[in-house]
């Protein structure tokens, strides 16, 4: 898996998470003014993913 960090057409920073096969798994859902804030959101997803429960 990998994250793609990019600027959208409105100039906001966003991220997308891709599977090994290149399919989109998740995205930021919002744009960030600062690249650092977007990177922090990626870091949060990385750290929380193993601990996050699955709810039905």
C-alpha distance matrix in Angstrom:
0.0 3.8 7.1 10.1 13.4 16.5 20.1 21.3 24.7 26.5 25.3 23.0 19.7 16.7 13.0 10.5 7.1 5.6 4.5 4.9 8.4 8.3 9.5 9.7 9.1 11.0 13.0 15.4 18.4 20.6 21.3 22.1 25.1 23.8 20.6 20.9 21.0 17.8 16.1 17.8 16.3 12.7 14.1 15.7 12.8 11.1 14.5 15.6 12.9 14.2 17.7 17.8 19.9 19.7 22.9 24.7
3.8 0.0 3.8 6.6 9.8 13.0 16.7 18.3 21.8 23.5 22.0 19.9 16.4 13.8 10.1 8.4 5.8 5.4 6.8 7.4 10.3 8.9 10.4 9.9 9.9 10.7 11.6 13.5 16.8 18.5 18.6 19.1 21.9 20.5 17.2 17.7 18.0 14.8 13.1 15.3 14.2 10.5 12.3 14.5 12.0 10.6 14.3 15.7 13.7 15.7 18.9 18.9 21.5 21.5 24.5 26.5
7.1 3.8 0.0 3.8 6.4 9.7 13.3 15.0 18.6 20.0 18.5 16.2 12.7 10.1 6.4 5.5 4.5 6.2 9.1 10.7 13.0 10.7 11.5 9.7 9.8 9.3 9.0 10.3 13.8 15.1 14.9 15.4 18.1 16.8 13.7 14.4 14.6 11.2 9.9 12.4 11.2 7.8 10.3 12.5 10.4 9.9 13.7 15.0 13.7 16.3 19.0 18.6 21.5 21.6 24.3 26.4
10.1 6.6 3.8 0.0 3.8 6.4 10.1 11.8 15.3 17.1 15.5 13.7 10.5 8.2 5.4 5.2 6.4 7.7 11.1 12.5 14.1 11.0 12.0 10.1 11.4 10.6 9.3 10.3 13.5 14.3 13.4 14.1 16.4 15.4 12.2 13.9 14.4 10.8 10.3 13.5 12.4 9.7 12.7 15.0 13.3 13.3 16.9 18.2 17.1 20.0 22.4 21.8 24.6 24.5 26.9 28.8
13.4 9.8 6.4 3.8 0.0 3.8 7.3 9.8 13.4 14.6 12.5 10.6 7.1 5.9 4.5 6.8 9.0 11.1 14.7 16.3 17.8 14.7 15.4 13.1 14.1 12.4 10.0 9.7 12.8 12.6 10.9 10.9 12.9 11.7 8.5 10.6 11.3 7.8 7.8 11.4 10.7 8.9 11.9 14.2 13.4 13.9 17.1 18.5 18.2 21.3 23.3 22.7 25.7 26.0 28.1 30.2
16.5 13.0 9.7 6.4 3.8 0.0 3.8 6.5 9.8 11.4 9.3 8.3 5.6 5.5 6.3 8.5 11.6 13.3 17.0 18.7 19.6 16.1 16.7 14.3 15.9 14.1 11.2 10.7 13.1 12.2 9.9 10.3 11.7 11.3 8.7 11.9 12.5 9.3 10.4 13.9 13.2 12.1 15.3 17.3 16.5 17.5 20.6 21.8 21.4 24.7 26.6 25.6 28.5 28.5 30.4 32.2
20.1 16.7 13.3 10.1 7.3 3.8 0.0 3.8 6.8 7.8 5.6 5.3 4.4 6.1 8.6 11.1 14.6 16.6 20.4 22.2 22.9 19.3 19.5 16.9 18.5 16.3 12.9 11.8 13.3 11.5 8.5 9.0 9.5 10.0 8.7 12.3 12.6 10.1 12.2 15.2 14.6 14.4 17.6 19.2 18.8 20.2 23.1 24.0 24.0 27.5 29.0 27.8 30.6 30.6 32.1 33.8
21.3 18.3 15.0 11.8 9.8 6.5 3.8 0.0 3.8 5.4 5.3 5.5 6.3 6.9 9.7 11.5 15.2 17.0 20.8 23.0 23.1 19.4 19.0 16.3 18.1 15.8 12.4 11.6 12.0 10.4 7.9 9.8 10.7 12.3 11.7 15.3 14.8 12.2 14.8 17.5 16.1 16.3 19.7 20.8 20.0 21.9 24.8 25.2 25.0 28.6 30.0 28.3 30.8 30.4 31.5 32.8
24.7 21.8 18.6 15.3 13.4 9.8 6.8 3.8 0.0 3.8 5.4 7.5 9.6 10.6 13.5 15.0 18.7 20.2 23.9 26.0 25.8 22.0 21.6 19.0 21.2 19.0 15.6 14.9 14.8 13.0 10.5 12.5 12.5 14.7 14.6 18.3 17.9 15.7 18.4 21.0 19.7 20.0 23.5 24.5 23.7 25.7 28.6 28.9 28.6 32.3 33.6 31.8 34.2 33.5 34.4 35.5
26.5 23.5 20.0 17.1 14.6 11.4 7.8 5.4 3.8 0.0 3.8 5.7 9.1 10.7 14.2 16.3 20.1 22.2 25.9 28.3 28.4 24.6 23.9 21.0 22.6 19.9 16.3 14.8 14.2 11.6 8.9 10.5 10.1 12.9 13.8 17.2 16.4 14.9 18.1 20.2 18.9 20.0 23.2 23.9 23.6 25.9 28.4 28.5 28.8 32.5 33.4 31.5 33.9 33.5 34.2 35.4
25.3 22.0 18.5 15.5 12.5 9.3 5.6 5.3 5.4 3.8 0.0 3.8 6.7 9.5 13.0 15.7 19.3 21.6 25.4 27.5 28.0 24.3 24.1 21.2 22.7 20.0 16.3 14.5 14.8 12.0 8.5 8.8 7.7 9.9 10.5 14.1 13.9 12.6 15.5 17.8 17.2 18.1 21.1 22.2 22.3 24.2 26.7 27.3 27.7 31.3 32.3 30.8 33.6 33.6 34.6 36.1
23.0 19.9 16.2 13.7 10.6 8.3 5.3 5.5 7.5 5.7 3.8 0.0 3.8 6.5 10.2 13.2 16.8 19.5 23.3 25.7 26.5 22.9 22.4 19.3 20.2 17.2 13.4 11.1 11.6 8.6 4.9 5.2 5.3 7.6 8.4 11.6 10.7 9.3 12.5 14.5 13.6 14.8 17.8 18.6 18.8 20.9 23.2 23.7 24.2 27.9 28.7 27.2 30.0 30.1 31.1 32.8
19.7 16.4 12.7 10.5 7.1 5.6 4.4 6.3 9.6 9.1 6.7 3.8 0.0 3.8 7.1 10.5 13.8 16.6 20.4 22.6 23.8 20.4 20.2 17.1 17.8 15.0 11.4 9.1 10.9 8.6 5.3 4.8 6.2 6.7 5.8 9.0 8.5 6.2 9.0 11.5 10.7 11.4 14.4 15.6 15.7 17.5 20.0 20.8 21.3 24.8 25.9 24.7 27.6 27.9 29.3 31.3
16.7 13.8 10.1 8.2 5.9 5.5 6.1 6.9 10.6 10.7 9.5 6.5 3.8 0.0 3.8 7.0 10.4 13.3 17.0 19.5 20.6 17.3 16.8 13.5 14.1 11.2 7.6 5.8 8.0 6.9 5.2 6.4 9.3 9.7 8.3 10.8 9.6 6.3 8.9 11.2 9.4 9.5 13.1 13.9 13.2 15.2 18.0 18.4 18.4 22.0 23.3 21.8 24.6 24.6 26.1 27.9
13.0 10.1 6.4 5.4 4.5 6.3 8.6 9.7 13.5 14.2 13.0 10.2 7.1 3.8 0.0 3.8 6.7 9.8 13.4 16.0 17.4 14.3 13.9 10.8 11.1 8.5 5.7 5.3 8.5 9.0 8.5 9.5 12.6 12.3 10.0 11.7 10.8 7.1 8.2 10.7 8.6 7.3 11.1 12.2 10.8 12.3 15.5 16.1 15.6 19.0 20.7 19.5 22.3 22.3 24.2 26.1
10.5 8.4 5.5 5.2 6.8 8.5 11.1 11.5 15.0 16.3 15.7 13.2 10.5 7.0 3.8 0.0 3.8 6.4 10.1 12.9 13.9 10.9 10.1 7.0 7.6 5.8 4.2 6.3 9.1 10.8 11.3 13.0 16.1 16.0 13.7 15.3 14.4 10.7 11.4 13.6 11.1 9.1 12.7 13.6 11.2 12.5 16.0 16.2 14.8 18.2 20.2 18.8 21.2 20.7 22.7 24.3
7.1 5.8 4.5 6.4 9.0 11.6 14.6 15.2 18.7 20.1 19.3 16.8 13.8 10.4 6.7 3.8 0.0 3.8 6.9 9.9 11.5 9.2 8.6 6.0 5.5 5.1 6.0 8.6 11.4 13.7 14.6 15.9 19.2 18.7 16.1 17.0 16.2 12.7 12.4 14.2 11.8 9.0 12.0 12.9 9.9 10.4 14.1 14.3 12.3 15.3 17.8 16.6 19.0 18.5 20.9 22.6
5.6 5.4 6.2 7.7 11.1 13.3 16.6 17.0 20.2 22.2 21.6 19.5 16.6 13.3 9.8 6.4 3.8 0.0 3.8 6.6 7.8 5.5 5.4 4.5 5.3 7.2 8.9 12.0 14.5 16.9 17.7 19.3 22.4 21.9 19.1 20.2 19.8 16.1 15.6 17.7 15.5 12.5 15.2 16.3 13.2 13.0 16.7 17.0 14.5 16.9 19.8 18.8 20.8 19.9 22.4 23.7
4.5 6.8 9.1 11.1 14.7 17.0 20.4 20.8 23.9 25.9 25.4 23.3 20.4 17.0 13.4 10.1 6.9 3.8 0.0 3.8 5.3 5.3 5.4 6.4 6.3 9.4 12.0 15.2 17.4 20.2 21.3 22.8 26.0 25.3 22.5 23.2 22.9 19.4 18.5 20.3 18.1 14.9 17.0 18.0 14.6 13.9 17.4 17.5 14.4 16.2 19.4 18.6 20.2 19.1 21.9 23.0
4.9 7.4 10.7 12.5 16.3 18.7 22.2 23.0 26.0 28.3 27.5 25.7 22.6 19.5 16.0 12.9 9.9 6.6 3.8 0.0 3.8 5.4 7.5 9.6 10.1 13.1 15.4 18.4 20.9 23.5 24.2 25.4 28.4 27.4 24.3 25.0 25.1 21.7 20.4 22.4 20.7 17.2 18.9 20.4 17.3 15.9 19.2 19.9 16.8 18.0 21.5 21.3 22.9 22.0 25.0 26.1
8.4 10.3 13.0 14.1 17.8 19.6 22.9 23.1 25.8 28.4 28.0 26.5 23.8 20.6 17.4 13.9 11.5 7.8 5.3 3.8 0.0 3.8 5.7 9.0 10.4 13.8 16.2 19.6 21.6 24.3 25.1 26.8 29.8 29.2 26.2 27.3 27.3 23.7 22.9 25.0 23.1 19.8 21.9 23.2 19.9 19.0 22.4 22.8 19.6 20.9 24.3 23.6 24.8 23.4 26.1 26.7
8.3 8.9 10.7 11.0 14.7 16.1 19.3 19.4 22.0 24.6 24.3 22.9 20.4 17.3 14.3 10.9 9.2 5.5 5.3 5.4 3.8 0.0 3.8 6.5 9.0 11.8 13.5 16.8 18.8 21.3 21.8 23.6 26.5 26.1 23.1 24.7 24.6 20.9 20.4 22.9 20.9 17.8 20.4 21.8 18.6 18.2 21.8 22.2 19.4 21.3 24.5 23.6 25.1 23.8 26.2 27.0
9.5 10.4 11.5 12.0 15.4 16.7 19.5 19.0 21.6 23.9 24.1 22.4 20.2 16.8 13.9 10.1 8.6 5.4 5.4 7.5 5.7 3.8 0.0 3.8 6.3 9.4 11.6 15.3 16.7 19.6 20.7 22.9 26.0 26.1 23.5 25.0 24.4 20.7 20.7 22.8 20.3 17.6 20.4 21.2 17.7 17.9 21.5 21.2 18.3 20.5 23.3 21.9 23.0 21.3 23.4 23.9
9.7 9.9 9.7 10.1 13.1 14.3 16.9 16.3 19.0 21.0 21.2 19.3 17.1 13.5 10.8 7.0 6.0 4.5 6.4 9.6 9.0 6.5 3.8 0.0 3.8 5.9 7.9 11.6 12.9 15.8 17.1 19.5 22.7 23.0 20.7 22.2 21.2 17.6 18.0 19.9 17.1 14.8 17.9 18.4 15.0 15.9 19.4 18.9 16.3 19.0 21.5 19.7 21.1 19.6 21.5 22.2
9.1 9.9 9.8 11.4 14.1 15.9 18.5 18.1 21.2 22.6 22.7 20.2 17.8 14.1 11.1 7.6 5.5 5.3 6.3 10.1 10.4 9.0 6.3 3.8 0.0 3.8 7.2 10.7 12.1 15.4 17.3 19.4 22.9 23.0 20.9 21.9 20.5 17.1 17.3 18.5 15.5 13.4 16.1 16.0 12.4 13.4 16.6 15.7 12.9 15.6 17.9 16.0 17.4 15.8 17.9 18.8
11.0 10.7 9.3 10.6 12.4 14.1 16.3 15.8 19.0 19.9 20.0 17.2 15.0 11.2 8.5 5.8 5.1 7.2 9.4 13.1 13.8 11.8 9.4 5.9 3.8 0.0 3.8 7.1 8.5 11.7 13.8 16.0 19.6 19.9 18.2 19.1 17.3 14.0 14.8 15.8 12.4 11.0 14.0 13.6 10.2 12.2 15.2 14.1 12.1 15.4 17.2 15.0 16.7 15.5 17.3 18.6
13.0 11.6 9.0 9.3 10.0 11.2 12.9 12.4 15.6 16.3 16.3 13.4 11.4 7.6 5.7 4.2 6.0 8.9 12.0 15.4 16.2 13.5 11.6 7.9 7.2 3.8 0.0 3.8 5.6 8.3 10.1 12.4 16.0 16.6 15.0 16.3 14.5 11.1 12.6 13.9 10.6 9.7 13.3 13.0 10.5 12.8 15.9 15.1 13.9 17.5 19.0 16.9 19.0 18.2 19.6 21.1
15.4 13.5 10.3 10.3 9.7 10.7 11.8 11.6 14.9 14.8 14.5 11.1 9.1 5.8 5.3 6.3 8.6 12.0 15.2 18.4 19.6 16.8 15.3 11.6 10.7 7.1 3.8 0.0 3.8 5.3 7.1 9.0 12.8 13.5 12.5 13.6 11.2 8.2 10.5 11.2 7.8 8.3 11.8 11.3 9.7 12.6 15.1 14.4 14.2 18.0 18.9 16.9 19.3 19.1 20.4 22.2
18.4 16.8 13.8 13.5 12.8 13.1 13.3 12.0 14.8 14.2 14.8 11.6 10.9 8.0 8.5 9.1 11.4 14.5 17.4 20.9 21.6 18.8 16.7 12.9 12.1 8.5 5.6 3.8 0.0 3.8 7.1 10.0 13.5 15.1 15.0 16.3 13.5 11.0 13.8 14.2 10.7 11.8 15.2 14.0 12.5 15.7 17.9 16.6 16.4 20.2 20.7 18.1 20.0 19.4 20.0 21.4
20.6 18.5 15.1 14.3 12.6 12.2 11.5 10.4 13.0 11.6 12.0 8.6 8.6 6.9 9.0 10.8 13.7 16.9 20.2 23.5 24.3 21.3 19.6 15.8 15.4 11.7 8.3 5.3 3.8 0.0 3.8 6.7 10.1 12.1 12.6 14.2 11.3 9.4 12.8 13.3 10.4 12.3 15.4 14.5 13.9 17.2 19.1 18.2 18.6 22.4 22.7 20.5 22.7 22.5 23.0 24.6
21.3 18.6 14.9 13.4 10.9 9.9 8.5 7.9 10.5 8.9 8.5 4.9 5.3 5.2 8.5 11.3 14.6 17.7 21.3 24.2 25.1 21.8 20.7 17.1 17.3 13.8 10.1 7.1 7.1 3.8 0.0 3.8 6.7 9.0 9.7 11.9 9.6 7.9 11.5 12.6 10.7 12.4 15.6 15.4 15.4 18.1 20.2 20.0 20.6 24.3 24.9 23.0 25.6 25.6 26.4 28.1
22.1 19.1 15.4 14.1 10.9 10.3 9.0 9.8 12.5 10.5 8.8 5.2 4.8 6.4 9.5 13.0 15.9 19.3 22.8 25.4 26.8 23.6 22.9 19.5 19.4 16.0 12.4 9.0 10.0 6.7 3.8 0.0 3.8 5.5 6.9 8.7 6.4 5.8 9.5 10.3 9.4 11.6 14.2 14.3 15.1 17.6 19.3 19.6 20.8 24.3 24.7 23.3 26.3 26.8 27.8 30.0
25.1 21.9 18.1 16.4 12.9 11.7 9.5 10.7 12.5 10.1 7.7 5.3 6.2 9.3 12.6 16.1 19.2 22.4 26.0 28.4 29.8 26.5 26.0 22.7 22.9 19.6 16.0 12.8 13.5 10.1 6.7 3.8 0.0 3.8 6.8 8.9 7.6 8.2 11.4 12.3 12.4 14.6 16.7 17.2 18.4 20.6 22.2 22.8 24.2 27.6 28.0 26.8 29.8 30.5 31.5 33.7
23.8 20.5 16.8 15.4 11.7 11.3 10.0 12.3 14.7 12.9 9.9 7.6 6.7 9.7 12.3 16.0 18.7 21.9 25.3 27.4 29.2 26.1 26.1 23.0 23.0 19.9 16.6 13.5 15.1 12.1 9.0 5.5 3.8 0.0 3.8 5.3 5.3 6.6 8.9 10.0 11.1 13.0 14.5 15.7 17.3 18.9 20.4 21.5 23.1 26.3 26.8 26.1 29.4 30.5 31.9 34.3
20.6 17.2 13.7 12.2 8.5 8.7 8.7 11.7 14.6 13.8 10.5 8.4 5.8 8.3 10.0 13.7 16.1 19.1 22.5 24.3 26.2 23.1 23.5 20.7 20.9 18.2 15.0 12.5 15.0 12.6 9.7 6.9 6.8 3.8 0.0 3.8 5.4 5.1 6.2 8.6 9.9 10.7 12.4 14.3 15.6 16.7 18.5 20.1 21.3 24.4 25.4 25.0 28.4 29.4 31.1 33.6
20.9 17.7 14.4 13.9 10.6 11.9 12.3 15.3 18.3 17.2 14.1 11.6 9.0 10.8 11.7 15.3 17.0 20.2 23.2 25.0 27.3 24.7 25.0 22.2 21.9 19.1 16.3 13.6 16.3 14.2 11.9 8.7 8.9 5.3 3.8 0.0 3.8 5.4 5.0 6.1 8.7 9.8 10.4 12.3 14.3 15.1 16.3 18.2 19.9 22.7 23.5 23.4 27.0 28.5 30.4 33.2
21.0 18.0 14.6 14.4 11.3 12.5 12.6 14.8 17.9 16.4 13.9 10.7 8.5 9.6 10.8 14.4 16.2 19.8 22.9 25.1 27.3 24.6 24.4 21.2 20.5 17.3 14.5 11.2 13.5 11.3 9.6 6.4 7.6 5.3 5.4 3.8 0.0 3.8 5.4 5.0 6.3 8.8 9.8 10.5 12.6 14.3 15.3 16.4 18.3 21.4 21.7 21.2 24.6 26.0 27.6 30.3
17.8 14.8 11.2 10.8 7.8 9.3 10.1 12.2 15.7 14.9 12.6 9.3 6.2 6.3 7.1 10.7 12.7 16.1 19.4 21.7 23.7 20.9 20.7 17.6 17.1 14.0 11.1 8.2 11.0 9.4 7.9 5.8 8.2 6.6 5.1 5.4 3.8 0.0 3.8 5.3 5.1 6.5 8.8 9.9 10.9 12.6 14.4 15.5 16.7 19.9 20.8 20.0 23.3 24.3 26.0 28.6
16.1 13.1 9.9 10.3 7.8 10.4 12.2 14.8 18.4 18.1 15.5 12.5 9.0 8.9 8.2 11.4 12.4 15.6 18.5 20.4 22.9 20.4 20.7 18.0 17.3 14.8 12.6 10.5 13.8 12.8 11.5 9.5 11.4 8.9 6.2 5.0 5.4 3.8 0.0 3.8 5.4 5.0 6.2 8.7 10.0 10.5 12.4 14.3 15.5 18.3 19.5 19.4 23.0 24.3 26.5 29.3
17.8 15.3 12.4 13.5 11.4 13.9 15.2 17.5 21.0 20.2 17.8 14.5 11.5 11.2 10.7 13.6 14.2 17.7 20.3 22.4 25.0 22.9 22.8 19.9 18.5 15.8 13.9 11.2 14.2 13.3 12.6 10.3 12.3 10.0 8.6 6.1 5.0 5.3 3.8 0.0 3.8 5.4 5.0 6.2 8.7 9.8 10.5 12.1 14.2 16.9 17.4 17.4 21.1 22.8 24.8 27.9
16.3 14.2 11.2 12.4 10.7 13.2 14.6 16.1 19.7 18.9 17.2 13.6 10.7 9.4 8.6 11.1 11.8 15.5 18.1 20.7 23.1 20.9 20.3 17.1 15.5 12.4 10.6 7.8 10.7 10.4 10.7 9.4 12.4 11.1 9.9 8.7 6.3 5.1 5.4 3.8 0.0 3.8 5.4 5.0 6.3 8.7 10.0 10.5 12.1 15.4 15.8 15.1 18.5 19.9 21.7 24.5
12.7 10.5 7.8 9.7 8.9 12.1 14.4 16.3 20.0 20.0 18.1 14.8 11.4 9.5 7.3 9.1 9.0 12.5 14.9 17.2 19.8 17.8 17.6 14.8 13.4 11.0 9.7 8.3 11.8 12.3 12.4 11.6 14.6 13.0 10.7 9.8 8.8 6.5 5.0 5.4 3.8 0.0 3.8 5.4 5.2 6.2 8.7 10.0 10.7 13.8 15.1 14.8 18.3 19.4 21.8 24.6
14.1 12.3 10.3 12.7 11.9 15.3 17.6 19.7 23.5 23.2 21.1 17.8 14.4 13.1 11.1 12.7 12.0 15.2 17.0 18.9 21.9 20.4 20.4 17.9 16.1 14.0 13.3 11.8 15.2 15.4 15.6 14.2 16.7 14.5 12.4 10.4 9.8 8.8 6.2 5.0 5.4 3.8 0.0 3.8 5.5 5.0 6.2 8.5 10.1 12.5 13.6 14.1 17.9 19.7 22.3 25.4
15.7 14.5 12.5 15.0 14.2 17.3 19.2 20.8 24.5 23.9 22.2 18.6 15.6 13.9 12.2 13.6 12.9 16.3 18.0 20.4 23.2 21.8 21.2 18.4 16.0 13.6 13.0 11.3 14.0 14.5 15.4 14.3 17.2 15.7 14.3 12.3 10.5 9.9 8.7 6.2 5.0 5.4 3.8 0.0 3.8 5.4 5.2 6.0 8.4 11.1 11.3 11.3 15.0 17.0 19.3 22.5
12.8 12.0 10.4 13.3 13.4 16.5 18.8 20.0 23.7 23.6 22.3 18.8 15.7 13.2 10.8 11.2 9.9 13.2 14.6 17.3 19.9 18.6 17.7 15.0 12.4 10.2 10.5 9.7 12.5 13.9 15.4 15.1 18.4 17.3 15.6 14.3 12.6 10.9 10.0 8.7 6.3 5.2 5.5 3.8 0.0 3.8 5.5 5.3 5.8 9.2 10.2 9.6 13.1 14.5 17.0 20.0
11.1 10.6 9.9 13.3 13.9 17.5 20.2 21.9 25.7 25.9 24.2 20.9 17.5 15.2 12.3 12.5 10.4 13.0 13.9 15.9 19.0 18.2 17.9 15.9 13.4 12.2 12.8 12.6 15.7 17.2 18.1 17.6 20.6 18.9 16.7 15.1 14.3 12.6 10.5 9.8 8.7 6.2 5.0 5.4 3.8 0.0 3.8 5.7 5.7 7.9 9.9 10.6 14.2 15.8 18.9 21.9
14.5 14.3 13.7 16.9 17.1 20.6 23.1 24.8 28.6 28.4 26.7 23.2 20.0 18.0 15.5 16.0 14.1 16.7 17.4 19.2 22.4 21.8 21.5 19.4 16.6 15.2 15.9 15.1 17.9 19.1 20.2 19.3 22.2 20.4 18.5 16.3 15.3 14.4 12.4 10.5 10.0 8.7 6.2 5.2 5.5 3.8 0.0 3.8 5.8 7.0 7.8 9.4 13.1 15.6 18.5 22.0
15.6 15.7 15.0 18.2 18.5 21.8 24.0 25.2 28.9 28.5 27.3 23.7 20.8 18.4 16.1 16.2 14.3 17.0 17.5 19.9 22.8 22.2 21.2 18.9 15.7 14.1 15.1 14.4 16.6 18.2 20.0 19.6 22.8 21.5 20.1 18.2 16.4 15.5 14.3 12.1 10.5 10.0 8.5 6.0 5.3 5.7 3.8 0.0 3.8 5.7 5.3 5.8 9.6 12.1 14.9 18.4
12.9 13.7 13.7 17.1 18.2 21.4 24.0 25.0 28.6 28.8 27.7 24.2 21.3 18.4 15.6 14.8 12.3 14.5 14.4 16.8 19.6 19.4 18.3 16.3 12.9 12.1 13.9 14.2 16.4 18.6 20.6 20.8 24.2 23.1 21.3 19.9 18.3 16.7 15.5 14.2 12.1 10.7 10.1 8.4 5.8 5.7 5.8 3.8 0.0 3.8 5.5 5.4 8.6 10.3 13.5 16.7
14.2 15.7 16.3 20.0 21.3 24.7 27.5 28.6 32.3 32.5 31.3 27.9 24.8 22.0 19.0 18.2 15.3 16.9 16.2 18.0 20.9 21.3 20.5 19.0 15.6 15.4 17.5 18.0 20.2 22.4 24.3 24.3 27.6 26.3 24.4 22.7 21.4 19.9 18.3 16.9 15.4 13.8 12.5 11.1 9.2 7.9 7.0 5.7 3.8 0.0 3.8 5.8 8.4 10.6 14.2 17.4
17.7 18.9 19.0 22.4 23.3 26.6 29.0 30.0 33.6 33.4 32.3 28.7 25.9 23.3 20.7 20.2 17.8 19.8 19.4 21.5 24.3 24.5 23.3 21.5 17.9 17.2 19.0 18.9 20.7 22.7 24.9 24.7 28.0 26.8 25.4 23.5 21.7 20.8 19.5 17.4 15.8 15.1 13.6 11.3 10.2 9.9 7.8 5.3 5.5 3.8 0.0 3.8 6.4 9.7 12.7 16.3
17.8 18.9 18.6 21.8 22.7 25.6 27.8 28.3 31.8 31.5 30.8 27.2 24.7 21.8 19.5 18.8 16.6 18.8 18.6 21.3 23.6 23.6 21.9 19.7 16.0 15.0 16.9 16.9 18.1 20.5 23.0 23.3 26.8 26.1 25.0 23.4 21.2 20.0 19.4 17.4 15.1 14.8 14.1 11.3 9.6 10.6 9.4 5.8 5.4 5.8 3.8 0.0 3.8 6.7 9.4 13.1
19.9 21.5 21.5 24.6 25.7 28.5 30.6 30.8 34.2 33.9 33.6 30.0 27.6 24.6 22.3 21.2 19.0 20.8 20.2 22.9 24.8 25.1 23.0 21.1 17.4 16.7 19.0 19.3 20.0 22.7 25.6 26.3 29.8 29.4 28.4 27.0 24.6 23.3 23.0 21.1 18.5 18.3 17.9 15.0 13.1 14.2 13.1 9.6 8.6 8.4 6.4 3.8 0.0 3.8 6.4 10.0
19.7 21.5 21.6 24.5 26.0 28.5 30.6 30.4 33.5 33.5 33.6 30.1 27.9 24.6 22.3 20.7 18.5 19.9 19.1 22.0 23.4 23.8 21.3 19.6 15.8 15.5 18.2 19.1 19.4 22.5 25.6 26.8 30.5 30.5 29.4 28.5 26.0 24.3 24.3 22.8 19.9 19.4 19.7 17.0 14.5 15.8 15.6 12.1 10.3 10.6 9.7 6.7 3.8 0.0 3.8 6.8
22.9 24.5 24.3 26.9 28.1 30.4 32.1 31.5 34.4 34.2 34.6 31.1 29.3 26.1 24.2 22.7 20.9 22.4 21.9 25.0 26.1 26.2 23.4 21.5 17.9 17.3 19.6 20.4 20.0 23.0 26.4 27.8 31.5 31.9 31.1 30.4 27.6 26.0 26.5 24.8 21.7 21.8 22.3 19.3 17.0 18.9 18.5 14.9 13.5 14.2 12.7 9.4 6.4 3.8 0.0 3.8
24.7 26.5 26.4 28.8 30.2 32.2 33.8 32.8 35.5 35.4 36.1 32.8 31.3 27.9 26.1 24.3 22.6 23.7 23.0 26.1 26.7 27.0 23.9 22.2 18.8 18.6 21.1 22.2 21.4 24.6 28.1 30.0 33.7 34.3 33.6 33.2 30.3 28.6 29.3 27.9 24.5 24.6 25.4 22.5 20.0 21.9 22.0 18.4 16.7 17.4 16.3 13.1 10.0 6.8 3.8 0.0
